[in-house]
Amino acid sequence: MGIPRRFSRRTCLRAAGVTLTLPMLDAMQPAKAASTISAAPRRMICINTTLGLHTPNLFPTQTGHNYELTPYLEPLRDFRSDLTVFSGLSHPEVDGGHPAELCYLTSAPHPRADNFRNTISLDQYAVEQLVPDTRFDSLVLASSHTGMSITRSGVPIPAEQRPSLLFRKMFVAGTPREVTAQVQRLKQGKSIMDTLLNEARDFQKGLGKQDQQKLDEYFSSVRQVETRMLSAQDWARRPKPVVDAQPPQDISSSVEVVGRVKLMIDLIHLALQTDSTRFITFALNGFNAVPAIQGVTQDWHNLSHHGQDPAKLAELRVVEMEVMQLFAQLLLKLKNTPEQSGTLLDQTIVLFGSNLGNASSHDNRNLPILVAGGLAGRKAGGRHLRYTKPEPLANLAGDLSGQLTGGRDLLAAIAEHRPPLCDGAQGLQTVEMICSVFESHRQGGRRVTFPLETR
């Protein structure tokens, strides 16, 4: 038997002046890891349906593996073994109803407060820890409004809403002149960063210890930007992936929510399949208008404030069943895409839920949370985990971070950096909780921070 050939994942086919990027092949994996699924890239998708879900239609009454499917889980029947349902999760001190969208992946407290300051979101924390070698560090997407990714300094990252522009960024090659201009812009940006850093270092002399620490944090952030600029220059020169897909046509009307979300689902799948990025957030935005869904006559926001009105609840169920079916379509695409000895879903953690536990009363407790794919399949797939006391969503975030980093010791990372999903008064408590989660996993046990029903 001959020795299997190995190639770099950057290998291209070149002929007659044409360059074609190859898809990710098993032969592009390191020889020692070619036969194990753990060598595949780890990925994460975070989805927030901003007007919540009516949880009586979602949460099972039973816990553990033998729960009966609820109406909202019925579209996910085929993914039951890949899926974990969580109830009883919330963000401590995150309140204020709709503004809590900003805190879905950060848990920064009191978003309505005048002195509110957000912190880094879970996806951006993962990018910092893993530093993926991909064309895009992350993709921040939305169906019609704002996204949910936040920088370390607490600044929202603008979301891409137009599928046509996203497709162009990922797959449409620029002309040689456009590529040269992009590289030049990146070089200019790095030059500016170098100048700023030199001036800032001179400014640092003579400052007190606390101010020097703040500037050190700032320098660290600037160095990360520098590193990304250098990487972006390299990627700007590389050919973009070739995909067997037509450029999408944007749907201008925001009420065509099903069609708009389907376009984004297609692109989310393509982005992961081509390894263009490994971290994606998608805000499935609600709105104050009647969605173009058969059987719905009232605006979505009004339906979410149903006040237990049977007519509103009936129409709300129609809308949210469409949302659950769209989620099922995404999981199907991921599960039907082979990767090494498994599927794309096996190596992707999909967090799906909302910042609202009860949209009708603007309640941010008992959030609807589902986790599918990489985490659920290996840890607790096919289960409903219900916490009998309010459990911080930060515990789950710590679990997700541990899965993404493949068993890396995050205790040291947490000591060096602010952990995901914590800030303000809850910071120390959250660090302790996340540490206890990782410690219990290393010992092969289960977390015991709060009582948990699993039978």
C-alpha positions in Angstrom: 0.0 0.0 0.0 1.4 3.4 -1.0 1.9 6.2 1.5 -1.2 8.6 1.3 -0.4 11.9 -0.2 -0.7 15.0 1.9 -1.5 18.6 0.8 -1.7 22.0 2.5 -5.2 23.4 2.8 -3.9 26.3 0.7 -3.2 24.0 -2.2 -4.6 25.3 -5.5 -4.9 24.0 -9.1 -3.2 26.2 -11.6 -3.4 26.1 -15.3 -3.3 28.6 -18.2 -3.3 31.5 -15.7 -6.4 30.3 -13.9 -6.3 29.4 -10.2 -9.0 27.2 -8.6 -9.2 26.7 -4.8 -9.8 23.1 -3.7 -12.3 22.2 -1.0 -11.2 20.9 2.4 -9.9 17.4 1.7 -9.0 14.6 4.2 -5.5 14.7 2.6 -5.1 18.3 3.8 -5.3 17.2 7.4 -2.2 16.5 9.4 -1.1 12.9 8.9 -1.3 12.1 12.6 -4.9 13.4 12.8 -6.3 12.3 9.4 -8.3 9.5 10.8 -9.9 11.3 13.7 -12.8 13.7 13.6 -11.2 15.9 16.4 -8.8 17.2 13.8 -11.5 19.0 11.9 -12.0 22.7 12.6 -14.3 23.6 15.5 -17.1 26.0 14.7 -19.9 27.8 16.4 -23.2 29.4 15.2 -25.2 31.6 17.7 -28.8 32.5 16.8 -31.1 34.8 18.6 -34.7 35.1 17.8 -35.3 38.6 19.2 -39.0 38.4 20.0 -38.6 35.2 22.0 -40.5 31.9 21.8 -43.7 31.0 23.6 -42.0 28.5 25.9 -45.1 26.4 26.8 -44.9 25.3 23.2 -41.2 24.6 23.5 -40.3 23.2 26.9 -41.2 19.6 27.5 -42.9 18.7 30.8 -40.6 15.7 31.2 -36.8 15.9 31.8 -34.0 13.6 30.7 -34.0 11.5 27.5 -37.6 10.3 27.4 -39.4 13.6 27.0 -42.4 14.0 24.7 -41.8 16.3 21.7 -43.6 19.6 22.1 -45.1 21.5 19.1 -42.0 23.6 18.6 -39.7 20.5 18.9 -41.6 18.5 16.5 -39.8 20.0 13.4 -36.6 19.0 15.1 -37.6 15.3 15.5 -34.9 14.1 13.1 -32.2 15.9 15.2 -33.3 14.7 18.6 -30.0 12.9 19.3 -28.1 15.9 18.2 -30.0 18.4 20.4 -30.2 19.4 24.0 -33.1 21.5 25.4 -32.3 23.8 28.4 -34.8 25.4 30.6 -34.2 27.5 33.7 -31.3 29.5 32.2 -31.0 33.3 32.5 -28.5 36.1 32.8 -28.3 37.4 36.4 -29.1 41.1 36.5 -29.8 41.3 32.8 -33.3 43.0 32.6 -35.1 45.6 30.6 -36.9 43.5 28.0 -35.9 44.2 24.4 -32.6 46.0 25.2 -31.3 42.7 26.6 -30.7 41.7 22.9 -27.4 43.5 23.5 -26.5 41.1 26.3 -27.6 37.8 24.8 -23.9 36.8 24.3 -22.3 39.0 26.9 -24.6 39.0 30.0 -23.5 42.6 30.9 -26.1 43.7 33.5 -28.8 46.3 33.3 -28.8 47.3 29.6 -31.3 50.2 30.3 -29.0 51.8 32.9 -27.5 55.2 32.0 -24.0 53.9 32.8 -24.5 50.6 30.9 -21.3 49.3 29.4 -21.3 46.1 27.3 -18.4 43.6 27.1 -17.1 41.0 24.7 -19.6 38.6 23.2 -19.1 34.8 23.3 -18.2 34.5 19.6 -15.6 37.3 19.7 -14.1 35.7 22.8 -13.8 32.4 20.9 -12.1 34.2 18.0 -9.6 35.7 20.5 -8.8 32.3 22.0 -8.6 30.3 18.8 -7.3 32.9 16.3 -8.8 31.0 13.3 -6.8 31.0 10.0 -9.8 31.8 7.9 -10.7 34.6 5.5 -13.1 36.1 8.0 -12.5 35.9 11.8 -16.3 35.8 12.2 -19.5 36.7 10.4 -22.0 38.9 12.0 -25.4 38.6 10.3 -29.0 39.8 10.8 -32.3 39.2 9.0 -33.4 42.8 9.0 -31.9 44.9 11.8 -28.9 44.9 14.2 -26.7 42.0 15.1 -25.5 40.7 18.5 -21.7 40.5 18.3 -19.8 42.9 20.6 -16.1 43.8 20.7 -14.0 43.6 23.8 -14.4 47.3 24.2 -18.2 46.9 24.2 -18.9 48.2 20.7 -21.5 46.5 18.6 -20.2 45.0 15.3 -22.3 46.1 12.3 -24.3 43.2 10.9 -24.6 42.2 7.3 -28.2 42.0 6.2 -27.9 41.7 2.5 -27.2 38.1 1.2 -26.0 39.4 -2.1 -23.2 41.4 -0.5 -22.2 38.6 1.8 -22.0 36.2 -1.2 -19.8 38.7 -3.0 -17.5 39.1 -0.1 -17.0 35.4 0.3 -17.0 34.0 -3.3 -16.7 36.7 -5.9 -13.1 37.4 -6.9 -12.1 41.0 -7.3 -10.1 42.3 -10.3 -6.3 42.5 -9.9 -6.7 46.3 -9.5 -9.4 45.8 -6.7 -7.2 43.3 -4.9 -4.1 45.6 -5.1 -6.2 48.5 -3.8 -7.5 46.4 -0.9 -4.0 45.3 0.1 -2.8 48.9 -0.1 -5.6 50.0 2.2 -4.7 47.3 4.7 -1.0 48.3 4.6 -1.9 51.9 5.1 -4.1 50.8 8.1 -1.1 48.9 9.6 1.2 51.9 9.1 -1.3 54.1 11.0 -1.4 51.5 13.8 2.4 51.4 14.0 2.5 55.2 14.4 -0.2 55.2 17.0 1.5 52.5 19.0 4.8 54.4 19.0 3.1 57.6 20.2 1.1 55.7 22.8 4.2 54.1 24.2 5.9 57.5 24.6 2.7 58.8 26.3 2.8 55.8 28.7 6.0 57.0 30.3 5.4 58.5 33.7 1.9 57.3 34.2 0.6 55.6 37.3 0.4 51.8 37.6 -3.4 51.7 37.0 -3.2 53.9 33.9 -0.3 51.8 32.6 -2.4 48.6 33.0 -5.2 50.2 31.0 -2.8 51.2 28.3 -1.4 47.7 28.3 -4.9 46.3 27.6 -5.2 48.9 24.9 -1.9 47.9 23.3 -3.0 44.2 23.4 -6.2 45.1 21.5 -4.2 47.1 18.9 -1.7 44.3 18.4 -4.7 42.0 17.7 -5.9 44.4 15.1 -2.4 44.5 13.6 -2.3 40.7 13.4 -5.6 40.6 11.7 -4.5 43.2 9.2 -1.5 41.2 8.3 -3.7 38.1 7.9 -6.2 40.1 5.9 -3.4 41.1 3.5 -2.5 37.5 2.9 -6.1 36.5 2.4 -6.7 39.4 0.0 -4.1 37.9 -2.3 -5.5 34.3 -2.2 -8.2 33.1 -4.6 -11.7 32.9 -3.1 -13.5 29.5 -2.9 -15.5 28.4 -6.0 -19.0 27.2 -5.0 -21.7 25.5 -7.0 -24.3 28.2 -6.1 -25.9 31.1 -7.8 -25.5 34.6 -6.3 -28.6 35.2 -4.2 -31.1 37.9 -5.0 -31.9 40.2 -2.1 -35.5 40.3 -0.8 -36.1 44.0 -0.1 -39.3 43.6 2.0 -38.5 42.9 5.6 -41.9 41.2 6.2 -40.8 38.3 3.8 -39.0 36.9 6.9 -39.1 33.2 5.7 -37.5 34.0 2.4 -34.9 36.3 3.8 -33.9 33.9 6.5 -33.6 31.0 4.0 -31.1 33.0 2.0 -29.0 33.6 5.1 -29.2 29.9 6.1 -27.8 28.9 2.6 -24.9 31.3 3.1 -24.2 30.3 6.7 -23.9 26.7 5.4 -21.6 27.7 2.5 -19.4 29.8 4.8 -18.7 26.9 7.1 -18.5 24.3 4.2 -15.8 26.4 2.5 -14.1 27.2 5.8 -14.4 30.9 5.1 -15.1 31.4 8.8 -15.8 29.3 11.9 -17.8 31.7 14.0 -21.2 33.1 13.0 -23.8 35.0 14.8 -27.3 35.5 13.3 -30.0 37.8 14.7 -33.4 36.7 13.5 -35.0 40.0 14.1 -38.7 40.5 14.9 -40.5 43.6 13.8 -43.6 45.8 14.1 -45.3 44.6 11.0 -47.4 41.6 9.8 -45.0 38.9 8.6 -45.8 37.4 5.1 -46.8 34.1 6.5 -50.1 32.4 5.6 -52.6 32.6 8.4 -51.0 35.6 10.1 -53.0 38.9 10.2 -51.4 40.8 13.1 -47.9 42.3 13.5 -45.3 40.1 15.0 -44.4 42.4 17.9 -48.0 42.7 18.9 -48.5 38.9 18.8 -45.5 38.5 21.1 -47.4 40.7 23.6 -50.3 38.3 23.6 -51.4 38.7 27.2 -52.7 35.1 26.9 -55.2 36.1 24.3 -56.1 32.8 22.5 -56.4 34.4 19.0 -53.0 36.1 19.3 -51.4 32.9 20.7 -52.8 30.9 17.8 -51.2 33.3 15.2 -48.0 33.5 17.3 -47.7 29.8 17.1 -47.9 29.9 13.3 -45.1 32.4 13.2 -42.8 30.6 15.6 -43.4 27.2 14.0 -42.0 28.8 10.8 -39.0 29.9 12.9 -38.5 26.4 14.2 -38.8 24.9 10.7 -36.1 27.3 9.5 -33.8 26.2 12.3 -34.4 22.6 11.3 -33.4 23.4 7.7 -30.1 24.8 8.9 -29.4 21.7 10.9 -30.4 19.5 8.0 -27.9 21.3 5.7 -25.1 20.8 8.3 -25.9 17.2 8.9 -26.0 16.3 5.2 -22.6 17.8 4.6 -19.9 15.1 5.1 -16.6 16.0 6.8 -14.0 13.4 7.4 -15.6 10.5 9.3 -18.6 12.6 10.4 -20.6 15.6 9.3 -20.4 19.4 9.5 -22.9 19.4 12.3 -20.6 17.1 14.3 -18.0 19.8 14.4 -20.3 22.8 14.8 -21.9 24.0 18.0 -25.2 25.7 17.3 -26.7 27.8 20.1 -30.3 28.8 19.3 -32.5 30.8 21.7 -33.6 34.2 22.7 -32.9 37.0 25.2 -36.6 37.0 26.2 -38.1 34.2 28.3 -41.6 35.7 28.2 -41.9 38.4 25.6 -45.4 39.2 26.6 -44.2 40.6 29.9 -40.7 41.6 28.8 -39.3 38.9 31.2 -35.6 38.0 30.7 -35.7 34.9 32.8 -36.1 31.2 31.9 -34.7 31.8 28.4 -35.5 29.3 25.6 -32.2 27.7 24.8 -31.4 24.9 22.5 -27.9 23.5 21.7 -27.3 21.3 18.7 -24.3 19.7 17.1 -20.8 19.3 18.5 -21.6 19.9 22.1 -25.0 18.2 22.3 -23.9 15.1 20.3 -21.0 14.3 22.6 -22.2 15.5 25.9 -25.9 15.4 26.5 -27.7 14.9 23.2 -31.4 13.9 23.2 -32.1 15.4 26.6 -34.1 18.1 28.3 -32.1 19.6 31.1 -34.2 21.6 33.5 -32.7 23.6 36.3 -34.9 23.9 39.4 -33.2 27.1 40.4 -32.2 30.0 38.0 -29.0 28.9 36.4 -26.7 31.5 34.8 -26.4 31.1 31.0 -22.7 31.8 31.6 -22.3 28.2 32.8 -23.4 27.0 29.4 -21.1 29.5 27.7 -18.2 28.1 29.6 -19.2 24.7 28.4 -19.3 25.9 24.8 -15.9 27.6 25.1 -14.4 24.4 26.5 -15.7 22.4 23.6 -14.5 24.9 21.1 -11.0 24.9 22.5 -10.7 21.1 22.5 -9.9 20.6 26.1 -7.5 23.5 26.4 -7.0 24.6 30.0 -9.2 27.7 30.1 -8.6 28.4 33.8 -5.4 30.2 32.9 -7.1 32.1 30.1 -9.9 33.1 32.4 -7.4 34.5 34.8 -5.7 36.5 32.1 -8.8 37.7 30.2 -12.3 38.7 31.2 -14.3 35.5 30.5 -17.3 35.5 28.2 -20.7 36.3 29.5 -19.8 38.2 32.6 -19.3 41.7 33.7 -20.0 44.1 36.6 -21.1 42.7 39.9 -21.6 39.2 38.6 -18.0 38.9 37.2 -16.3 37.1 40.1 -19.3 34.8 40.6 -19.3 33.9 36.9 -15.6 33.2 36.9 -16.0 30.8 39.8 -19.0 29.1 38.1 -17.1 28.6 34.8 -14.1 27.3 36.6 -16.3 24.8 38.4 -17.8 23.6 35.2 -14.4 22.9 33.6 -13.1 21.3 36.8 -16.1 18.9 36.9 -15.6 18.0 33.2 -11.9 17.2 33.8 -12.9 14.9 36.6 -15.5 13.2 34.4 -18.4 14.4 36.6 -21.3 16.6 35.9 -21.8 20.2 37.1 -23.5 20.6 40.5 -23.7 24.4 40.8 -27.5 24.2 41.0 -30.1 21.4 41.3 -30.8 19.8 37.9 -33.6 17.5 36.9 -32.5 14.9 34.3 -34.5 11.8 35.0 
